Amino acid sequence: MVEQSPIRLRSCRPDDLDDVMHVNEVCLPENYPRSFFAEHVMNYPKAFIVAEVDGKIVGYVMTRIEKGFSAFGFKWVTKAHIISLAVLPQYRKQGIGSALMRKALEGAKEYGATESYLEVRVTNVEAINLYKRLSYEVKGVNADYYSDGEDAYVMAARI
Ligand SMILES: CC(C)(COP(=O)(O)OP(=O)(O)OC[C@H]1O[C@@H](n2cnc3c(N)ncnc32)[C@H](O)[C@@H]1OP(=O)(O)O)[C@@H](O)C(=O)NCCC(=O)NCCS
């Protein structure tokens, strides 16, 4: 039996951004300028988590902390907005995506977040299932959300 290398989760650092942007470009059509990633590392490092295997970054989740109305009642709250989550294809289905999300949400709580939300393509069954397992529920649909015209589910969870 081949022994699996351990997965290490830690906060993203500015010098990780080349690797994070590589994972983003391999995995998602939604790509962003370096300054966008850098802003999130600078402001919310506890909720911007990378997964490393043998010293290589194989996944990340980037989060923004926002204030807004709760998805669960009429009150003003602090929220963890999941901006981007990705795991390199050859490292999927090992629990890395879920572990990244859990750690980012723990970090977000340290910034005062009490709930989280995200947008996900309505056809992205893998990601939707992952979010449901983490207690996210569909709260609405943003029509034409993506540049190719696909709709997004808005999903939210208490954390
Ligand atoms: C969505 C994504 C991040 C999930 O990453 P992941 O590391 O595969 O996530 P997990 O391993 O935690 O969970 C995925 C599945 O693997 C299963 N799994 C986890 N550990 C496992 C193991 N040891 N053996 C077999 N299956 C396992 C999970 O139960 C889950 O199954 P399900 O889809 O049937 O519920 C990944 O598919 C990805 O990068 N997709 C492209 C980018 C993307 O869509 N991002 C989200 C945008 S909103």
The ligand as an SDF file (V2000), in Angstrom:
LIG
                    3D

 48 50  0  0  0  0  0  0  0  0999 V2000
  -15.2880   21.6030   -5.0430 C   0  0  0  0  0  0  0  0  0  0  0  0
  -13.8860   21.0910   -4.6750 C   0  0  0  0  0  0  0  0  0  0  0  0
  -13.1160   22.2330   -4.0000 C   0  0  0  0  0  0  0  0  0  0  0  0
  -14.0140   19.9250   -3.6960 C   0  0  0  0  0  0  0  0  0  0  0  0
  -12.7100   19.5750   -3.2370 O   0  0  0  0  0  0  0  0  0  0  0  0
  -12.3970   18.1300   -2.6230 P   0  0  0  0  0  0  0  0  0  0  0  0
  -11.0720   18.2360   -1.9700 O   0  0  0  0  0  0  0  0  0  0  0  0
  -12.6060   17.0860   -3.6370 O   0  0  0  0  0  0  0  0  0  0  0  0
  -13.5400   18.0310   -1.5120 O   0  0  0  0  0  0  0  0  0  0  0  0
  -13.7770   16.8210   -0.4790 P   0  0  0  0  0  0  0  0  0  0  0  0
  -12.7780   15.7580   -0.7220 O   0  0  0  0  0  0  0  0  0  0  0  0
  -13.8390   17.4300    0.8650 O   0  0  0  0  0  0  0  0  0  0  0  0
  -15.2280   16.3500   -0.8720 O   0  0  0  0  0  0  0  0  0  0  0  0
  -15.5230   15.9230   -2.2060 C   0  0  0  0  0  0  0  0  0  0  0  0
  -16.1060   14.5220   -2.2230 C   0  0  0  0  0  0  0  0  0  0  0  0
  -15.1030   13.5760   -1.8870 O   0  0  0  0  0  0  0  0  0  0  0  0
  -15.6010   12.6870   -0.8880 C   0  0  0  0  0  0  0  0  0  0  0  0
  -14.4660   12.2210   -0.0840 N   0  0  0  0  0  0  0  0  0  0  0  0
  -13.8020   12.9010    0.8860 C   0  0  0  0  0  0  0  0  0  0  0  0
  -12.8120   12.1340    1.3940 N   0  0  0  0  0  0  0  0  0  0  0  0
  -12.8470   10.9620    0.6910 C   0  0  0  0  0  0  0  0  0  0  0  0
  -12.0680    9.7870    0.7250 C   0  0  0  0  0  0  0  0  0  0  0  0
  -11.0570    9.6530    1.5900 N   0  0  0  0  0  0  0  0  0  0  0  0
  -12.3830    8.8040   -0.1520 N   0  0  0  0  0  0  0  0  0  0  0  0
  -13.3850    8.9320   -1.0340 C   0  0  0  0  0  0  0  0  0  0  0  0
  -14.1720   10.0270   -1.1130 N   0  0  0  0  0  0  0  0  0  0  0  0
  -13.8980   11.0320   -0.2650 C   0  0  0  0  0  0  0  0  0  0  0  0
  -16.5530   13.5520   -0.1250 C   0  0  0  0  0  0  0  0  0  0  0  0
  -17.4740   12.7950    0.6180 O   0  0  0  0  0  0  0  0  0  0  0  0
  -17.2210   14.2630   -1.2630 C   0  0  0  0  0  0  0  0  0  0  0  0
  -18.1240   13.3900   -1.8950 O   0  0  0  0  0  0  0  0  0  0  0  0
  -19.5400   13.8840   -2.4840 P   0  0  0  0  0  0  0  0  0  0  0  0
  -19.2170   14.8930   -3.5450 O   0  0  0  0  0  0  0  0  0  0  0  0
  -20.1370   12.6370   -3.0220 O   0  0  0  0  0  0  0  0  0  0  0  0
  -20.2810   14.4640   -1.3400 O   0  0  0  0  0  0  0  0  0  0  0  0
  -13.1270   20.5920   -5.9370 C   0  0  0  0  0  0  0  0  0  0  0  0
  -13.9320   19.6650   -6.6200 O   0  0  0  0  0  0  0  0  0  0  0  0
  -12.7180   21.6870   -6.8960 C   0  0  0  0  0  0  0  0  0  0  0  0
  -11.6570   22.3180   -6.7500 O   0  0  0  0  0  0  0  0  0  0  0  0
  -13.5640   21.9370   -7.9250 N   0  0  0  0  0  0  0  0  0  0  0  0
  -13.2510   22.9530   -8.9260 C   0  0  0  0  0  0  0  0  0  0  0  0
  -13.3420   24.3410   -8.3390 C   0  0  0  0  0  0  0  0  0  0  0  0
  -14.7240   24.6140   -7.7680 C   0  0  0  0  0  0  0  0  0  0  0  0
  -15.7180   24.2170   -8.3170 O   0  0  0  0  0  0  0  0  0  0  0  0
  -14.7470   25.3470   -6.6240 N   0  0  0  0  0  0  0  0  0  0  0  0
  -15.9590   25.7340   -5.9730 C   0  0  0  0  0  0  0  0  0  0  0  0
  -16.4860   26.9700   -6.6000 C   0  0  0  0  0  0  0  0  0  0  0  0
  -17.9260   27.5860   -5.7590 S   0  0  0  0  0  0  0  0  0  0  0  0
  1  2  1  0
  2  3  1  0
  2  4  1  0
  2 36  1  0
  4  5  1  0
  5  6  1  0
  6  7  2  0
  6  8  1  0
  6  9  1  0
  9 10  1  0
 10 11  2  0
 10 12  1  0
 10 13  1  0
 13 14  1  0
 14 15  1  0
 15 16  1  0
 15 30  1  0
 16 17  1  0
 17 18  1  0
 17 28  1  0
 18 19  1  0
 18 27  1  0
 19 20  2  0
 20 21  1  0
 21 22  1  0
 21 27  2  0
 22 23  1  0
 22 24  2  0
 24 25  1  0
 25 26  2  0
 26 27  1  0
 28 29  1  0
 28 30  1  0
 30 31  1  0
 31 32  1  0
 32 33  2  0
 32 34  1  0
 32 35  1  0
 36 37  1  0
 36 38  1  0
 38 39  2  0
 38 40  1  0
 40 41  1  0
 41 42  1  0
 42 43  1  0
 43 44  2  0
 43 45  1  0
 45 46  1  0
 46 47  1  0
 47 48  1  0
M  END
$$$$
